[in-house]
Amino acid sequence: MIDRAGLAEFLRRRRESLQPEDVGLPRGARRRTSGLRREEVAALCHISADYYSRLERRRGPHPSEQMIASIAQGLHMSLDERDHLFRLAGHQPPTRGAASEHISPGLLRIFDRLADTPAEIVTELGETLRQTPPGVALTGDLTGFTGPARSIGYRWFTDPACRALYHPDEHALHSRVFAAGLRSTVTLRGPDSWAAHLQRLLFERSAEFRTYWNEHEVGVRYGHVKRFVHPEVGILELACQALLDPDQGHSLLVYTAVPGSESHEKLRLLSVLGTQKIGTGTQDINMR
């Protein structure tokens, strides 16, 4: 049963404890509000300001699990805070660990400070949860996929268009990395996991995957540089740094180029051109 009073008080206290810079927002001039404004929280949670305001006023409909998850993420809650919020709303908290899509506050704080850099947060199966605007400009919007296609490894072996963004000379390495990574994840998570389900689907649908899977490789990794083939700016050579959240199995991937290099100038050009035009062009590459 929903605890409307407890839910309202918890949301209000959490909102007032956060500052704009804590969630990647500009502070702005003449700010008198203690903490975040309700409208800012609503935008972060992808809900209407009226709906959020009613929750803080102990009114409105019973929020769904999806709505509570969105609010917990928007308010940068820890897992303990998220679970408490679910219980206040009368729901059972989601499972913790690799199957969870709740991004830790620490990882989000770092991500929020990378607005001018191509970056994304992904699950252990290569499912993109967040992208910076330059990240969308580089690869297209990867957050809109559903089902198995959310995993880049699944798209790699089932959708030839997925490969257009990557240099042909490195396609074989990508295949080995994805097959070896999935093998390790299946072993870690077990035969009843989503990873094992993806493996069975790929084994049925891709002869190439079956070939690489039967090699039984593990621990295959990329070199220091990945080469992208962008439809607007051509080839980019980018280093990829990864920051792992071991509790959730999420990784923050950050793409950079050597200052003064041709790829560095191309990244700057992508930023100037903006994500709207570039995102539309690359979306066609990555959509199944």
Backbone hydrogen bonds in HBPLUS format (Angstrom, degrees):
<---DONOR---> <-ACCEPTOR-->    atom                        ^
c    i                          cat <-CA-CA->   ^        H-A-AA   ^      H-
h    n   atom  resd res      DA  || num        DHA   H-A  angle D-A-AA Bond
n    s   type  num  typ     dist DA aas  dist angle  dist       angle   num
A0003-ASP N   A0088-LEU O   2.74 MM  85  5.16 175.1  1.74 162.8 163.9     1
A0007-LEU N   A0003-ASP O   2.81 MM   4  5.91 161.8  1.84 158.2 164.2     2
A0008-ALA N   A0004-ARG O   2.92 MM   4  5.98 164.7  1.94 145.7 150.1     3
A0009-GLU N   A0005-ALA O   3.04 MM   4  6.20 165.9  2.06 150.5 154.2     4
A0010-PHE N   A0006-GLY O   2.94 MM   4  6.00 159.8  1.98 146.6 152.7     5
A0011-LEU N   A0007-LEU O   3.00 MM   4  6.13 166.3  2.02 153.1 156.6     6
A0012-ARG N   A0008-ALA O   3.02 MM   4  6.16 162.1  2.05 146.9 152.3     7
A0013-ARG N   A0009-GLU O   2.91 MM   4  6.05 166.2  1.93 151.1 154.9     8
A0014-ARG N   A0010-PHE O   2.93 MM   4  6.05 160.4  1.97 147.8 153.8     9
A0015-ARG N   A0011-LEU O   2.87 MM   4  6.02 161.4  1.91 150.6 155.9    10
A0016-GLU N   A0012-ARG O   2.96 MM   4  6.14 163.6  1.99 151.9 155.9    11
A0017-SER N   A0013-ARG O   3.08 MM   4  6.18 129.5  2.34 138.5 150.7    12
A0017-SER N   A0014-ARG O   3.25 MM   3  5.20 136.9  2.44  94.5 106.2    13
A0018-LEU N   A0015-ARG O   3.31 MM   3  5.61 157.1  2.36 106.7 113.2    14
A0036-LEU N   A0015-ARG O   3.16 MM  21  5.60 171.5  2.17 140.0 138.8    15
A0022-ASP N   A0019-GLN O   2.82 MM   3  5.25 143.8  1.95 114.2 125.8    16
A0023-VAL N   A0020-PRO O   3.09 MM   3  5.62 151.6  2.17 113.2 120.7    17
A0025-LEU N   A0020-PRO O   2.84 MM   5  4.70 162.9  1.87 141.9 136.1    18
A0040-GLU N   A0037-ARG O   3.10 MM   3  5.19 122.8  2.44  96.7 110.8    19
A0041-VAL N   A0037-ARG O   3.08 MM   4  6.45 158.7  2.12 153.1 158.5    20
A0042-ALA N   A0038-ARG O   2.92 MM   4  6.16 162.2  1.95 151.4 156.3    21
A0043-ALA N   A0039-GLU O   3.05 MM   4  6.25 154.9  2.12 141.0 147.2    22
A0044-LEU N   A0040-GLU O   2.98 MM   4  6.23 157.5  2.03 148.3 154.5    23
A0045-CYS N   A0041-VAL O   2.92 MM   4  6.12 144.1  2.05 148.4 158.6    24
A0046-HIS N   A0042-ALA O   2.93 MM   4  5.94 107.9  2.46 136.8 153.6    25
A0047-ILE N   A0042-ALA O   3.00 MM   5  5.12 171.1  2.01 146.8 149.3    26
A0046-HIS N   A0043-ALA O   3.28 MM   3  5.03 155.3  2.34  95.8 103.1    27
A0052-TYR N   A0048-SER O   3.11 MM   4  6.45 168.2  2.12 154.2 156.6    28
A0053-SER N   A0049-ALA O   2.90 MM   4  6.02 162.0  1.93 148.6 154.2    29
A0054-ARG N   A0050-ASP O   3.03 MM   4  6.23 152.8  2.11 146.1 152.6    30
A0055-LEU N   A0051-TYR O   3.23 MM   4  6.60 147.0  2.35 145.2 153.6    31
A0055-LEU N   A0052-TYR O   3.08 MM   3  5.21 122.7  2.42  98.3 112.6    32
A0056-GLU N   A0052-TYR O   3.20 MM   4  6.61 156.5  2.26 152.4 157.9    33
A0057-ARG N   A0053-SER O   3.07 MM   4  6.30 124.5  2.39 136.5 151.6    34
A0057-ARG N   A0054-ARG O   3.11 MM   3  4.89 135.1  2.32  90.3 103.3    35
A0059-ARG N   A0054-ARG O   2.75 MM   5  4.88 165.2  1.77 156.6 152.4    36
A0058-ARG N   A0055-LEU O   3.16 MM   3  5.16 159.6  2.20 110.0 110.0    37
A0068-ILE N   A0064-SER O   2.98 MM   4  6.28 161.0  2.02 151.5 156.3    38
A0069-ALA N   A0065-GLU O   2.90 MM   4  6.11 157.2  1.95 149.9 156.3    39
A0070-SER N   A0066-GLN O   3.05 MM   4  6.24 152.2  2.13 141.7 148.9    40
A0071-ILE N   A0067-MET O   2.96 MM   4  6.26 153.7  2.03 148.8 156.1    41
A0072-ALA N   A0068-ILE O   2.88 MM   4  6.09 163.3  1.91 152.3 156.8    42
A0073-GLN N   A0069-ALA O   3.04 MM   4  6.21 155.2  2.10 144.3 150.6    43
A0074-GLY N   A0070-SER O   2.88 MM   4  6.01 160.9  1.92 145.8 151.9    44
A0075-LEU N   A0071-ILE O   2.96 MM   4  6.07 151.4  2.04 150.2 156.4    45
A0077-MET N   A0072-ALA O   3.02 MM   5  5.38 173.0  2.02 168.0 166.4    46
A0076-HIS N   A0073-GLN O   3.03 MM   3  5.05 158.2  2.08 108.0 111.2    47
A0082-ARG N   A0078-SER O   2.81 MM   4  6.03 159.3  1.85 152.2 158.7    48
A0083-ASP N   A0079-LEU O   2.91 MM   4  6.09 165.0  1.94 149.7 153.1    49
A0084-HIS N   A0080-ASP O   3.02 MM   4  6.22 156.3  2.08 144.1 150.7    50
A0085-LEU N   A0081-GLU O   2.92 MM   4  6.15 156.1  1.97 149.6 156.0    51
A0086-PHE N   A0082-ARG O   2.98 MM   4  6.31 157.3  2.04 153.3 159.0    52
A0087-ARG N   A0083-ASP O   3.09 MM   4  6.38 159.1  2.14 148.4 153.4    53
A0088-LEU N   A0084-HIS O   2.96 MM   4  6.23 157.4  2.01 151.5 157.9    54
A0089-ALA N   A0085-LEU O   3.04 MM   4  6.26 145.6  2.16 144.5 153.7    55
A0089-ALA N   A0086-PHE O   3.13 MM   3  5.12 121.6  2.48  92.7 107.3    56
A0091-HIS N   A0086-PHE O   2.84 MM   5  5.09 166.6  1.86 148.5 145.6    57
A0090-GLY N   A0087-ARG O   2.99 MM   3  4.97 159.1  2.04 103.3 109.1    58
A0100-SER N   A0097-GLY O   2.94 MM   3  5.56 159.1  1.99 120.2 127.1    59
A0108-LEU N   A0104-SER O   3.03 MM   4  6.31 158.9  2.08 154.3 161.0    60
A0109-ARG N   A0105-PRO O   2.83 MM   4  6.06 151.0  1.92 150.5 158.2    61
A0110-ILE N   A0106-GLY O   3.25 MM   4  6.56 155.1  2.32 146.1 151.3    62
A0111-PHE N   A0107-LEU O   2.95 MM   4  6.16 165.5  1.97 149.1 153.8    63
A0112-ASP N   A0108-LEU O   2.78 MM   4  5.92 158.9  1.83 153.4 158.0    64
A0113-ARG N   A0110-ILE O   3.06 MM   3  5.41 147.4  2.17 107.6 117.2    65
A0114-LEU N   A0111-PHE O   3.04 MM   3  5.40 160.5  2.08 120.2 121.0    66
A0117-THR N   A0114-LEU O   2.99 MM   3  5.26 164.1  2.01 123.0 122.9    67
A0255-TYR N   A0118-PRO O   2.92 MM 137  5.43 176.6  1.92 161.6 162.3    68
A0132-THR N   A0119-ALA O   3.06 MM  13  5.57 160.1  2.10 149.8 150.5    69
A0120-GLU N   A0253-LEU O   2.95 MM 133  5.34 148.5  2.05 145.0 154.6    70
A0253-LEU N   A0120-GLU O   2.79 MM 133  5.34 166.2  1.81 168.9 170.4    71
A0121-ILE N   A0130-ARG O   2.96 MM   9  5.16 153.7  2.03 135.3 140.8    72
A0129-LEU N   A0121-ILE O   2.74 MM   8  5.52 170.2  1.74 164.0 167.5    73
A0122-VAL N   A0251-SER O   2.90 MM 129  5.38 159.5  1.94 153.3 158.1    74
A0251-SER N   A0122-VAL O   2.86 MM 129  5.38 158.5  1.91 154.0 161.1    75
A0123-THR N   A0127-GLU O   2.97 MM   4  5.15 146.4  2.09 129.5 139.3    76
A0126-GLY N   A0123-THR O   3.00 MM   3  5.23 160.1  2.04 115.9 116.3    77
A0152-ILE N   A0126-GLY O   3.19 MM  26  5.39 156.4  2.25 118.6 123.7    78
A0135-GLY N   A0132-THR O   2.87 MM   3  4.93 121.7  2.22  99.5 116.0    79
A0136-VAL N   A0132-THR O   2.99 MM   4  6.42 148.8  2.08 154.9 164.0    80
A0137-ALA N   A0133-PRO O   2.96 MM   4  6.26 154.5  2.03 148.2 155.8    81
A0138-LEU N   A0134-PRO O   2.96 MM   4  6.16 139.2  2.13 137.8 147.8    82
A0139-THR N   A0135-GLY O   3.05 MM   4  6.26 171.6  2.05 156.4 156.9    83
A0140-GLY N   A0136-VAL O   2.67 MM   4  4.48 142.7  1.80 132.2 138.9    84
A0150-ARG N   A0147-GLY O   3.09 MM   3  5.90 168.7  2.10 124.8 127.8    85
A0151-SER N   A0148-PRO O   3.06 MM   3  6.02 163.6  2.09 128.3 131.0    86
A0155-ARG N   A0151-SER O   3.08 MM   4  6.45 163.2  2.11 152.7 157.1    87
A0156-TRP N   A0152-ILE O   2.82 MM   4  5.90 148.7  1.91 142.9 152.0    88
A0158-THR N   A0154-TYR O   3.14 MM   4  6.22 127.6  2.43 142.3 156.5    89
A0158-THR N   A0155-ARG O   3.25 MM   3  5.10 139.2  2.42  94.5 105.9    90
A0159-ASP N   A0155-ARG O   2.81 MM   4  5.16 148.8  1.91 148.1 147.3    91
A0162-CYS N   A0159-ASP O   2.99 MM   3  5.69 153.1  2.06 121.7 128.7    92
A0163-ARG N   A0160-PRO O   3.12 MM   3  5.73 150.5  2.21 115.2 122.1    93
A0164-ALA N   A0161-ALA O   3.24 MM   3  5.58 159.6  2.29 110.2 115.9    94
A0166-TYR N   A0163-ARG O   3.06 MM   3  5.56 167.1  2.07 119.5 123.6    95
A0229-VAL N   A0165-LEU O   2.80 MM  64  4.88 160.6  1.84 117.3 122.6    96
A0167-HIS N   A0227-ARG O   3.16 MM  60  5.59 165.8  2.18 143.3 141.3    97
A0170-GLU N   A0167-HIS O   2.92 MM   3  5.66 162.0  1.95 124.7 130.6    98
A0171-HIS N   A0168-PRO O   3.20 MM   3  5.25 172.2  2.21 110.2 112.4    99
A0174-HIS N   A0170-GLU O   3.00 MM   4  6.31 160.3  2.04 153.7 159.2   100
A0175-SER N   A0171-HIS O   2.99 MM   4  6.29 159.7  2.04 152.1 157.1   101
A0176-ARG N   A0172-ALA O   3.04 MM   4  6.33 157.1  2.09 147.1 152.8   102
A0177-VAL N   A0173-LEU O   2.86 MM   4  6.10 162.9  1.89 157.1 161.7   103
A0178-PHE N   A0174-HIS O   2.94 MM   4  6.13 168.9  1.95 157.7 159.9   104
A0179-ALA N   A0175-SER O   3.02 MM   4  6.13 164.9  2.05 148.5 153.0   105
A0180-ALA N   A0176-ARG O   2.90 MM   4  5.91 164.9  1.92 149.5 154.4   106
A0181-GLY N   A0177-VAL O   2.83 MM   4  5.84 157.5  1.88 146.8 153.9   107
A0182-LEU N   A0178-PHE O   2.99 MM   4  6.07 158.3  2.03 143.4 149.1   108
A0183-ARG N   A0179-ALA O   3.03 MM   4  6.23 153.6  2.11 143.1 150.5   109
A0184-SER N   A0180-ALA O   3.11 MM   4  6.40 160.0  2.15 149.0 153.0   110
A0185-THR N   A0181-GLY O   3.04 MM   4  6.28 154.5  2.10 145.7 152.9   111
A0186-VAL N   A0182-LEU O   2.86 MM   4  6.04 160.0  1.90 154.7 159.5   112
A0187-THR N   A0183-ARG O   3.07 MM   4  6.26 161.2  2.11 148.4 153.4   113
A0188-LEU N   A0184-SER O   2.97 MM   4  6.16 150.2  2.06 141.0 149.5   114
A0189-ARG N   A0185-THR O   2.82 MM   4  5.94 163.0  1.85 154.8 158.6   115
A0190-GLY N   A0186-VAL O   2.80 MM   4  5.49 146.9  1.91 143.2 150.3   116
A0193-SER N   A0190-GLY O   3.25 MM   3  5.62 164.0  2.28 118.2 119.5   117
A0197-HIS N   A0193-SER O   3.13 MM   4  6.49 149.4  2.23 141.2 149.8   118
A0198-LEU N   A0194-TRP O   2.94 MM   4  6.26 156.4  1.99 150.6 156.1   119
A0199-GLN N   A0195-ALA O   2.98 MM   4  6.27 154.7  2.04 145.6 152.9   120
A0200-ARG N   A0196-ALA O   3.03 MM   4  6.29 155.9  2.09 147.6 152.9   121
A0201-LEU N   A0197-HIS O   3.02 MM   4  6.29 158.7  2.06 149.9 155.8   122
A0202-LEU N   A0198-LEU O   2.88 MM   4  6.11 167.0  1.90 156.4 159.6   123
A0203-PHE N   A0199-GLN O   2.90 MM   4  6.03 153.1  1.97 145.3 153.2   124
A0204-GLU N   A0200-ARG O   3.16 MM   4  6.36 144.3  2.30 140.6 148.6   125
A0204-GLU N   A0201-LEU O   3.19 MM   3  5.28 126.1  2.50  95.7 109.0   126
A0205-ARG N   A0201-LEU O   3.04 MM   4  6.21 145.9  2.15 145.2 155.1   127
A0206-SER N   A0202-LEU O   2.93 MM   4  5.55 143.8  2.06 154.8 154.1   128
A0210-ARG N   A0206-SER O   3.12 MM   4  6.43 158.2  2.17 143.3 149.1   129
A0211-THR N   A0207-ALA O   3.05 MM   4  6.34 149.1  2.15 144.4 152.3   130
A0212-TYR N   A0208-GLU O   3.11 MM   4  6.48 164.3  2.13 156.5 158.6   131
A0213-TRP N   A0209-PHE O   2.73 MM   4  5.85 162.2  1.76 159.7 165.8   132
A0214-ASN N   A0210-ARG O   3.02 MM   4  6.02 154.3  2.09 141.2 147.0   133
A0215-GLU N   A0212-TYR O   3.09 MM   3  5.23 154.3  2.16 102.3 110.3   134
A0216-HIS N   A0213-TRP O   3.11 MM   3  5.74 163.3  2.14 116.4 121.4   135
A0226-LYS N   A0238-LEU O   2.76 MM  12  5.32 170.9  1.76 155.6 156.1   136
A0238-LEU N   A0226-LYS O   2.85 MM  12  5.32 166.8  1.86 162.4 161.1   137
A0228-PHE N   A0236-LEU O   2.86 MM   8  5.13 158.6  1.90 151.3 156.5   138
A0236-LEU N   A0228-PHE O   2.89 MM   8  5.13 153.9  1.96 139.2 146.1   139
A0230-HIS N   A0234-GLY O   2.80 MM   4  4.73 162.1  1.83 132.2 127.4   140
A0234-GLY N   A0230-HIS O   2.95 MM   4  4.73 144.3  2.08 131.6 135.0   141
A0239-ALA N   A0256-THR O   2.78 MM  17  5.29 152.3  1.85 161.9 164.0   142
A0256-THR N   A0239-ALA O   2.95 MM  17  5.29 158.1  2.00 146.7 153.9   143
A0241-GLN N   A0254-VAL O   2.93 MM  13  5.24 161.1  1.97 154.0 154.6   144
A0254-VAL N   A0241-GLN O   2.88 MM  13  5.24 160.9  1.92 153.8 160.0   145
A0243-LEU N   A0252-LEU O   2.89 MM   9  5.01 151.4  1.97 136.3 145.9   146
A0252-LEU N   A0243-LEU O   2.80 MM   9  5.01 162.8  1.83 145.3 150.1   147
A0245-ASP N   A0250-HIS O   2.78 MM   5  5.28 169.8  1.79 168.0 167.3   148
A0249-GLY N   A0245-ASP O   2.83 MM   4  5.64 136.5  2.02 155.4 169.5   149
A0261-SER N   A0258-VAL O   3.00 MM   3  5.57 159.5  2.04 142.2 144.0   150
A0265-GLU N   A0261-SER O   3.21 MM   4  6.59 152.7  2.29 146.7 152.8   151
A0266-LYS N   A0262-GLU O   3.01 MM   4  6.31 148.7  2.11 144.5 153.7   152
A0267-LEU N   A0263-SER O   2.94 MM   4  6.22 149.2  2.03 146.6 154.1   153
A0268-ARG N   A0264-HIS O   3.16 MM   4  6.44 153.0  2.23 142.0 148.9   154
A0269-LEU N   A0265-GLU O   2.95 MM   4  6.22 147.8  2.05 142.0 151.3   155
A0270-LEU N   A0266-LYS O   2.93 MM   4  6.25 153.6  2.00 146.7 153.1   156
A0271-SER N   A0267-LEU O   3.11 MM   4  6.40 153.2  2.19 144.2 150.9   157
A0272-VAL N   A0268-ARG O   3.01 MM   4  6.31 150.7  2.10 145.7 153.5   158
A0273-LEU N   A0269-LEU O   2.86 MM   4  6.08 163.8  1.88 157.4 161.4   159
A0274-GLY N   A0270-LEU O   3.09 MM   4  6.24 142.0  2.24 140.8 149.9   160
A0279-GLY N   A0275-THR O   2.66 MM   4  5.04 145.1  1.77 125.9 137.8   161
A0280-THR N   A0276-GLN O   3.29 MM   4  6.25 149.0  2.39 130.9 137.9   162
A0281-GLY N   A0277-LYS O   3.20 MM   4  6.53 154.0  2.27 143.6 150.3   163
A0282-THR N   A0278-ILE O   2.96 MM   4  6.25 163.2  1.99 160.5 164.1   164
A0283-GLN N   A0279-GLY O   2.92 MM   4  5.83 138.3  2.09 138.0 149.0   165
A0285-ILE N   A0282-THR O   2.98 MM   3  5.09 127.7  2.26  97.4 111.7   166
A0286-ASN N   A0282-THR O   3.22 MM   4  6.58 154.3  2.29 152.7 158.1   167
A0287-MET N   A0283-GLN O   2.91 MM   4  5.91 145.0  2.03 160.4 167.2   168
